[in-house]
Structures are given as C-alpha cells and as structure tokens.
Amino acid sequence: MEENITKWNGFPGVFQSEGQLATCNLNPGEHVYGEKLVEDRGREYRLWNPRRSKLAAAILNGLEIFPFHDSSKILYLGASTGTTPSHISDIVSDGLIYSVESSPRMMRKLVDLSQIRSNLIPILDDASKPRNYLHLVEKVDIIYADVAQPNQTDIFMDNMRLFIKEGGQGFLMIKARSIDVTRDPDEIYKKEESRLKAAGFRVLEKIDLEPYEKDHMAFVCEISF
Ligand SMILES: C[S@@+](CC[C@H](N)C(=O)[O-])C[C@H]1O[C@@H](n2cnc3c(N)ncnc32)[C@H](O)[C@@H]1O
C-alpha cells in the first residue's frame, strides 16, 4: 500500500504516516507481529503500534530524549518475542541489540527473529542476574528495561551499573501493577523515582503511557558518574 511517509520530530529512523508511527523495514516483505506494511518512494515501512510497544507509546506521548541512532548499541531486558526490539532493530540498522529474555517459550520466537535480523542478539537469561551475561555483553549506549516484575527498578539499576557507557541513557518502563496492585500508581512512581535518585540516578524524563498502556510510566535516566 502506497502512503506518504515523513520523519517524526527529528528522531533518527522514526517516521510517521498520517499520525501513525513507522520504522523502515530491515526485512522488506516480512511482518514481525502482524503489523501493517506500507510503501513510499520505493522503501517499505512497518507501522509501529503504541498498544503493542511502550516505546512507541512514549514517543506519541511526547518523549523528548531519543538517543537511538543507526549505530547504537543497546541492552534490552525483557525482549519477549521481539515486538519492540524489532522496531529498534530497524532504527539501529548498523548497531546491536543484546536482547535478554528469561522465558524459553518467548526465546524460541526471538531466536527465529535474530536469524533474519543480524543486529539482534538473543540471550536466554535472568536479567536479575546480570553477571551471568557479563562475558557476552559489552558496554552499551542505551539500556531498555521492560520486565514487568516487582523488582523491575532494581533489575534496571543493577544492569545500568554494569553495562551503561558514561553519558548513556536508560529507559525503564514501570508497570505499577507488577509492584503492587493495591496501591495508587502515582505513589508507586514517586517511590520508585526516589529510590532511583537515592541510588545516584538522574531522572531526565517521565512519560505516562496512557491511553496506550494503563498504569505504566516510562522513566529516562542517567547515572551520575
Ligand atoms: C512486558 S513483556 C516485554 C515486552 C517487550 N519488551 C516488547 O515491548 O516487545 C515482559 C517480558 O519480560 C520477561 N521477563 C520477566 N522477568 C524477566 C527476567 N528476570 N529476566 C529476563 N526477562 C524477564 C517476560 O518473560 C516477558 O517476556
């Protein structure tokens, strides 16, 4: 289908078609999660669904810090079957995405995806034990954490301390209900933010992911080196 594609907000590798986000398909003709493929001037793009990807939701909700570019190196925690990693893979076409996932069932699909996307490196491991993959992962420009676990902030901080380059940024997707289903999400975000600050992290940006994801907040952070 032919569409008019334009760049999104100066973000490298992020495009839009009538307000819908898209990335340029590294594997023309191939879908990853049933997303729509569109063409413009001989290039194929994959529409990026904000209800399936928290990074797309954050972008549509006004994210300003976007350090991803064609040669970025990323450590991705909670890669699942590769929905968001696949769009990041389109963006960082000459970079690498070390993609950690603890579920063997999800990992099978991720391995299939890595066979057609050479910048995606699947790692079957527990992100709460980052020393397990210290020998596999180099220092990275960006850490993206979306593990939806009660200890998600600790997992993020431990991986940042081991793997982030000086000046690199971390994206932490906080799911309030994974921390405590009974507490007000705003209280949870405040507590997690104060824990990050007390541990020496600077919170650069916070983006609520409603209406695409209920009770989720994206935090963009740096370590004070
Ligand atoms: C919300 S899903 C991730 C969705 C994915 N980030 C995306 O946008 O396409 C959370 C994933 O984290 C994985 N996970 C949970 N705990 C983990 C851990 N300790 N280490 C690695 N992966 C974990 C789950 O198996 C699940 O696939």
The ligand as a Gaussian input file, in Angstrom:
#p B3LYP/6-31G(d) Opt

LIG

0 1
 C        6.015000      -6.827000      29.088000
 S        6.885000      -8.165000      28.395000
 C        8.048000      -7.387000      27.327000
 C        7.506000      -6.860000      26.015000
 C        8.610000      -6.370000      25.101000
 N        9.517000      -5.502000      25.833000
 C        8.103000      -5.606000      23.908000
 O        7.808000      -4.409000      24.036000
 O        8.018000      -6.187000      22.829000
 C        7.938000      -8.628000      29.710000
 C        8.921000      -9.736000      29.357000
 O        9.929000      -9.786000      30.379000
 C       10.304000     -11.121000      30.555000
 N       10.936000     -11.214000      31.880000
 C       10.348000     -11.178000      33.105000
 N       11.263000     -11.284000      34.076000
 C       12.474000     -11.374000      33.465000
 C       13.803000     -11.513000      33.950000
 N       14.084000     -11.542000      35.254000
 N       14.787000     -11.585000      33.031000
 C       14.532000     -11.540000      31.694000
 N       13.286000     -11.423000      31.190000
 C       12.271000     -11.335000      32.062000
 C        8.985000     -11.889000      30.427000
 O        9.206000     -13.260000      30.147000
 C        8.297000     -11.136000      29.300000
 O        8.572000     -11.719000      28.060000

